């Protein structure tokens, strides 16, 4: 496989299929019918791996990378599925911080070109089955799966995780998920499954209540991460990371109950070495010190309020460049 062949395959994936980043709302295919057929076609690899499901409006990328780093420090082989990618497609699917092999992506795309015509997947459904299959082939100990958009109808919601988490609920993608925080919370709470512990990281009582009521209905243990107190810090900078650290702590506590060995030292080192262990960038990322250049992927009101609040603490003249997809209000 040459670089040109790889690029052609990736171009096919982006252009042939509806892609939310390019096509916006019309690329969003709610429902699990397609992904169910797609996974069945490939032998349901998602049922052969142990998963942790992370949803939420903001913070799910940071939280899932922190958790991956902690599990890596504990000696486990960890799969991590995040979206979107910032530079190369292979960033979406990682094992122990290494992007998935381009050869695998190329070969898998050839298989995708031959799926039955009654399955018409979206770009995200294709990448989701690709992640499941890669993690299965790589025989990971645990796979951390980040929700793409919403929860209830997101294609990642086909998994049966060990534990689920919702970092927070804010206004975003209202044209798809609903106009109010409550409506969006109900969609996010759709990842709650029967008997599977759910971690909630949101401080809003209305959101908490919606998540808790769904948990009770599903017989799922409800854990309020906002009640956790810690002095632990992370190499992921940004004051807002403290909230994500609490979510990670709560997930770790639940994993320990499943007899998964994670020491206090693993937790401490994992949180302090996220960049090194997972290659995660884009959250209050100091691209350079001179001149001071900070990159952040905040892309909705709540995320940007955190960013601007921290920018206000830097007492100097600042230039700001903002880019948005035009579906943002």
C-alpha positions in Angstrom: 0.0 0.0 0.0 1.4 3.4 -1.0 0.6 6.7 0.6 -1.4 7.6 -2.5 -3.5 4.4 -2.2 -4.1 5.2 1.5 -5.1 8.7 0.7 -7.5 7.5 -2.0 -9.1 5.1 0.4 -9.6 7.8 3.0 -11.0 10.2 0.4 -13.5 7.5 -0.6 -14.5 7.2 3.1 -15.0 11.0 3.4 -16.7 11.7 0.1 -18.9 8.6 -0.6 -20.5 8.6 2.8 -22.5 11.2 4.6 -20.1 12.9 7.0 -21.3 15.1 9.8 -18.2 17.3 9.8 -18.8 18.1 6.1 -22.5 17.7 5.5 -23.9 18.7 8.9 -27.4 17.6 9.9 -28.2 15.7 6.7 -25.3 13.3 7.5 -26.8 12.4 10.9 -28.5 9.0 10.7 -30.3 8.4 14.0 -31.0 4.9 15.1 -29.1 1.7 15.5 -30.4 -0.3 12.5 -27.5 0.4 10.3 -24.8 -0.2 12.9 -26.5 -3.3 14.1 -26.5 -4.8 10.5 -22.9 -3.6 10.0 -21.6 -5.1 13.2 -23.5 -8.4 12.5 -21.9 -8.5 9.0 -18.4 -8.3 10.7 -19.3 -10.9 13.4 -20.1 -8.4 16.2 -16.6 -7.6 17.3 -18.1 -5.1 19.9 -19.4 -8.1 21.9 -15.9 -9.6 22.1 -14.2 -6.6 23.9 -14.7 -5.1 27.3 -15.8 -1.5 26.8 -16.3 1.7 28.9 -18.7 4.2 27.4 -18.1 8.0 27.8 -20.7 10.6 26.7 -21.4 14.2 27.4 -21.4 17.6 25.7 -18.0 18.8 26.7 -15.1 16.9 28.4 -15.7 13.4 27.0 -12.5 13.5 25.0 -10.4 14.7 27.9 -12.0 12.2 30.3 -11.6 9.2 28.0 -8.0 10.1 27.4 -7.3 10.5 31.1 -8.9 7.2 31.8 -6.9 5.5 29.0 -3.7 6.9 30.5 -4.6 5.6 33.9 -5.3 2.1 32.6 -2.1 2.1 30.6 -0.2 3.0 33.8 -1.8 0.0 35.4 -0.3 -2.2 32.7 -3.4 -2.8 30.5 -3.6 -2.7 26.8 -6.1 0.0 26.1 -8.1 0.9 23.0 -9.4 4.4 22.6 -12.0 5.6 20.1 -12.4 9.4 19.9 -13.8 11.8 17.3 -13.2 14.0 15.4 -9.5 13.7 14.4 -7.4 16.9 14.2 -4.7 15.9 11.8 -4.9 12.3 10.6 -7.9 9.9 10.4 -6.0 7.3 12.3 -6.1 9.4 15.5 -9.7 8.3 16.0 -8.6 4.7 16.8 -5.7 4.2 19.1 -4.1 1.4 21.1 -1.9 2.5 24.0 -1.5 5.9 22.5 -0.5 4.7 19.0 -2.7 5.5 16.1 -4.2 2.5 14.3 -2.1 1.2 11.4 -2.7 2.7 8.1 -2.6 -0.7 6.5 -5.5 -1.8 8.7 -7.5 1.2 7.7 -6.8 0.7 4.0 -7.6 -3.0 4.1 -10.8 -2.4 6.1 -12.0 0.2 3.7 -11.7 -2.3 0.9 -14.0 -4.6 2.9 -16.4 -1.8 3.5 -16.7 -1.2 -0.3 -18.2 -4.7 -0.6 -20.9 -4.7 2.1 -24.4 -5.6 1.2 -26.3 -2.8 -0.5 -29.2 -2.8 2.0 -26.7 -1.4 4.6 -26.2 2.3 3.9 -23.9 3.4 6.7 -22.8 7.0 7.5 -19.2 8.0 7.8 -19.4 7.7 11.6 -21.0 4.2 11.5 -18.1 3.1 9.2 -15.5 4.4 11.6 -17.2 2.9 14.6 -17.3 -0.7 13.2 -13.6 -0.1 12.2 -12.7 0.8 15.8 -14.5 -2.3 17.2 -12.8 -4.6 14.7 -9.4 -3.1 15.3 -9.7 -3.4 19.1 -10.8 -7.0 18.7 -7.9 -7.8 16.4 -5.5 -6.1 18.7 -6.9 -8.0 21.7 -7.1 -5.0 23.9 -7.9 -5.5 27.6 -10.3 -2.5 27.7 -11.7 -0.3 25.0 -12.8 3.3 25.9 -15.6 4.3 23.5 -16.5 8.0 23.2 -20.0 8.8 22.1 -20.1 10.6 18.7 -23.2 12.8 19.1 -26.0 12.6 21.6 -26.3 9.1 23.0 -29.6 7.3 22.7 -29.3 7.0 18.9 -25.5 7.2 18.5 -24.0 4.3 16.7 -21.6 3.6 19.7 -24.7 2.8 21.8 -24.7 -0.8 20.4 -22.1 -1.7 23.1 -22.7 -3.3 26.5 -20.1 -1.5 28.6 -18.7 -2.3 32.1 -19.5 1.3 33.1 -20.9 4.4 31.4 -20.3 8.1 32.1 -21.9 11.4 31.1 -19.4 14.2 31.7 -22.0 17.0 31.5 -24.9 18.3 29.4 -24.8 21.7 27.7 -26.5 23.3 24.7 -25.0 22.0 21.5 -26.3 20.4 18.3 -29.8 21.7 19.2 -31.0 21.1 15.6 -30.6 17.4 16.3 -30.8 16.8 20.0 -33.4 19.3 21.2 -33.6 23.0 22.1 -33.4 22.7 25.9 -30.9 21.3 28.4 -33.6 18.9 29.6 -34.2 17.5 26.1 -30.5 17.1 25.4 -30.0 15.4 28.8 -32.7 12.8 28.0 -30.8 12.0 24.7 -27.5 11.7 26.5 -29.1 9.5 29.2 -30.0 7.1 26.4 -26.6 5.4 26.9 -27.8 4.2 30.4 -28.3 0.4 30.3 -29.9 -2.1 32.5 -27.8 -2.8 35.6 -24.7 -1.0 34.3 -23.3 1.8 36.6 -23.7 5.3 35.3 -21.4 8.2 36.3 -22.8 11.7 36.2 -20.4 14.7 36.2 -22.9 17.5 35.8 -23.6 20.0 38.6 -27.0 21.1 37.2 -29.7 19.6 39.4 -32.2 19.3 36.5 -29.7 17.3 34.5 -28.7 15.2 37.5 -32.4 14.4 38.1 -33.0 13.3 34.5 -29.9 11.0 34.5 -30.8 9.6 37.9 -34.4 8.9 37.0 -33.3 7.0 33.9 -30.8 5.1 36.0 -33.5 4.1 38.5 -35.8 3.0 35.6 -32.9 0.8 34.2 -31.9 -0.5 37.6 -28.5 1.0 37.0 -26.3 2.2 40.0 -26.1 6.1 39.8 -22.8 7.7 40.9 -22.6 11.5 41.3 -19.0 12.4 40.4 -19.5 16.0 41.7 -19.4 14.6 45.2 -15.8 13.3 44.7 -13.1 15.5 46.2 -9.5 15.3 45.2 -6.2 17.2 45.0 -5.0 15.2 42.0 -4.1 17.2 38.9 -3.4 16.4 35.2 -1.0 17.5 32.5 -4.1 18.4 30.5 -4.2 22.1 31.4 -7.3 24.2 31.7 -9.2 24.9 35.0 -12.2 22.9 33.6 -10.2 19.7 33.7 -10.8 19.4 37.5 -14.4 18.4 36.7 -13.2 15.8 34.3 -10.8 14.4 36.8 -13.7 13.7 39.2 -15.5 11.8 36.5 -12.4 9.7 35.9 -12.0 9.0 39.6 -15.6 7.8 39.8 -15.1 5.5 36.8 -11.9 4.1 38.4 -13.8 3.4 41.6 -16.4 1.4 39.7 -13.8 -0.5 37.7 -12.1 -1.5 41.0 -15.4 -3.0 42.2 -15.1 -5.3 39.1 -11.7 -6.4 40.5 -9.7 -4.5 38.0 -6.4 -3.6 39.6 -5.7 0.2 39.6 -3.4 1.6 42.3 -3.4 5.1 43.6 0.0 5.5 41.9 -1.4 4.4 38.6 -4.2 7.0 39.0 -1.7 9.8 39.9 0.8 9.0 37.1 -2.0 8.4 34.6 -3.5 11.8 35.1 -0.1 13.5 34.9 1.1 11.7 31.7 -2.0 11.9 29.4 -0.1 13.7 26.5 2.8 11.1 26.7 0.5 8.1 27.1 -2.2 8.9 24.6 -0.9 11.6 22.3 -4.0 13.7 23.1 -3.9 17.4 22.0 -6.3 20.3 21.6 -7.4 21.0 25.1 -5.8 24.2 26.4 -2.8 23.0 24.4 0.3 25.2 24.7 1.5 25.0 21.1 4.4 27.3 21.8 5.6 29.4 24.7 7.3 32.2 22.7 5.0 33.5 21.4 2.5 32.0 23.8 0.1 30.1 21.5 -2.8 28.2 23.0 -5.1 25.9 21.0 -8.5 24.7 22.3 -11.3 22.8 20.6 -14.1 24.5 22.6 -16.9 24.7 20.1 -20.1 25.5 22.0 -21.1 28.2 24.4 -20.3 26.3 27.6 -16.9 25.1 26.3 -15.9 28.6 25.2 -17.0 30.2 28.5 -14.5 27.9 30.2 -11.8 28.9 27.7 -12.5 32.7 27.9 -12.7 32.6 31.7 -9.2 31.2 31.7 -7.9 33.6 29.0 -9.1 36.4 31.2 -6.6 35.3 33.9 -3.7 35.9 31.5 -3.0 39.6 31.8 -1.6 40.6 28.4 -2.7 41.7 25.0 -4.2 38.7 23.1 -5.1 37.9 19.5 -7.9 35.3 19.1 -8.7 33.3 16.0 -12.1 31.5 16.1 -13.5 29.0 13.5 -17.0 27.5 13.5 -19.1 25.1 11.5 -22.0 27.3 10.3 -24.7 25.2 12.1 -23.6 27.0 15.3 -25.9 29.8 16.5 
